[in-house]
Amino acid sequence: MPSSMLRDVYITGTGAFLPGAPVGVETMEDFIGRIAGRSSAVGRRALRWNGVETRHYALTAEGRPLHSNASMTAEATKAALDDAGLSVGDLKHLATATTQGDYIVPGHASAVHAELGAGPIEIASYQSVCASALMAAKGAWLQVRAGEADVAAAAAGEFSSRWFRPEFYEGTTLIDAKGRARVEADFLRFTLSDGAGAVIMEPKPKPDGLSLKVEWIDLTSLAGRFDPCMWAGSTFADRADMKSAWSHAGPVAAHASGSVALVQDFELLKIVIRAWIGVWLEKVDLGRIVPDQVDHLLCHYSARSLREEIVSVLKSTAAMIPEEKWFSNLPTVGNIGAASIWVMLDEFMKSGRAKTGEKVLLIVPESGRAMVGFMMCEVV
Amino acid sequence: MADGARVDDQVADTLRKLAVVFADFEQRLEATPLIRKLTRGRFELADYQLFLINLRQQVKDGALWMSRAASNVGEAHLELRSTLMRHAVTEHRDFRLLEADFVCSGGEVEVIRSAPKNVGSEAISAWMFHEASKPDPFGLLGAMFIIEGLGSIKAAPWGRLVKERLNLPDEAVRFLLYHGENDAEHMQEFEEMLRMVLPDAAVAERIVMTAKVTARLYALQIEEIAA
């Protein structure tokens, strides 16, 4: 198709759903529970490192679920449709993103569609970690751009906390002789939490109020060069051998070997961070991103300290976007995986900071198996 | 003032391009069989000894090509010549440290001294001496960025992994462990060297190209280590 036949695409609505009341640092462990009844040895350190002050859990303090991942994602989608002045009946394409859906099969989009109660529509499930949000966004964007759909939603939800409950660790090799969880597993329990976010895309801006013209979305996977960095489904030792995955061992043996819980390799993470920076610098070098022309940067990052590490490299290579242009709500909502970028964008759009003509750059790095996504928008 | 800004722009541009080359280089290294063994917990003493044997020949050549490069730096850049000569002096005995590590890990010194270069080491050595033999071989700053970056970013984490996996004493891993100190200082010194030859579009381009070739040949050297 000649590019003249492609349509411009606008984000006409944003929405977020944060379950329950904000939970402070003091009580977070009540919600995810104490492994073998003992407080985590790394919890406080992880929270300081992450710079999170409050976050939300879709569990009660007793660990009972208040929502499902699908219901939260559906709520965020409805909020985004409402923000666009539309309703569920207007939706033609639903693209969803999550790290782990409520079911193993079928996909998250089916579950969210069911929760929305919409009539027959086209759906697509995107599954990875944080960057799956932009995979879904690119899908939705192309649907509208190519004229396949007039109203598309890119929605992302996470219900990480249920995976952090003690029963995912107790009785597995992730617990040492003293009954403590391995730090590679325990750290993540204090890194991720719950919620959902969504954006609506249409071929024209919203009649009143601000929209975002989506100029481009780029995703770069470097999985061909790295072992998994954050994963569930294999042990540490065998993670590069897909034939040893949990699905081959069967659920009981997989649980015992510690293959079911989410874990992260911190040494590899340091290398993956340099890889993300490499992709960013290359985009600056090629002129795809001109730092001086970016008015607002919304960069998803899991921890304040990671941001500091990235900033020093960017400064020496003239690829830095000044810190006063960075917008983040990590301290108040925490890291919500794939949902983070939309929850951040929703708060940004409602903060009154965006002015017509300004450029907004969204960046979502993902440690999973080394990926990073970029989305450039203009406020219209 | 305006000139200062122009220098800074080109230095930052060059550093950015070099950082992109280094990121690609690091990813290639991570995917080599030897480093995969190391990061996947399947590294054995024989792998470590092969690693040292294969590194030694190129490390030994390092100070030699740097000296040759220094001798080809013209009068207009005496400060750069001094810096290269100091570097060469600091590093020209490093291969002895490597030999000592090899012996401490249980190897025979004659084995490491007499081992031939692998295909990648031959290629990188030939390339370095060829470049160093040209007048004003400023492109080699790109090679230094790659090789010193490897020393300051990769060597120490590799050293810690080797030590942990093989349960070796510090004395057997000194070459890897003792790199990576003063990383910030190295970076600053490198920036100063860039300022001695920039702004100059052709030189900047040559520095980046030399970094690319060096990175590819260095990765080939590691790839060639039969793990």
Interface residues (C-beta under 8 A of the other chain):
Chain A: L222 G224 R225 F226 D227 A237 A240 E267 L268 K270 I271 R274 A275 I277 G278 V279 L281 E282 V284 D285 V313 S316 T317 A318 A319
Chain B: D9 A12 D13 L15 R16 K17 A19 V20 F22 A23 D24 E26 Q27 R28 E30 A31 R36 T39 R40 G41 I153 P157 L161 M187 E191
